[in-house]
Amino acid sequence: MLREVIDTLQVQTCRDRSVIALEPGTLLSRCRIVRSANIGAGLDSAVYVMAFAVSDRDYTCPLVRFLARTQTVEPAPAAEANPGR
């Protein structure tokens, strides 16, 4: 399931823990909720965080922030097998 950023979202990179802002319209994939092992450290000070990917780069942010600033993207309807019949 894909999600889309609807309001600027501050996230941490998983690689070097730097903080960046994702702009509205950014598509997110591989979204999953995880219990934070880094309680008290930076943006991941929340007990539960959302881990996700943008263009094959991995990020995290507090779950409560993620839910307030993203929405589910519905897949386009599948084309009919026999259009015109």
Number of C-alpha atoms within 10 A of each C-alpha: 10 15 21 17 21 16 17 14 18 17 23 20 17 15 9 7 15 12 16 12 11 17 14 14 13 16 19 24 17 14 17 12 14 14 15 19 13 12 13 11 11 13 19 22 15 19 14 17 23 22 25 21 18 14 9 10 11 18 22 25 26 23 19 12 16 20 14 12 16 20 16 13 13 9 8 6 6 6 7 8 7 6 6 5 5
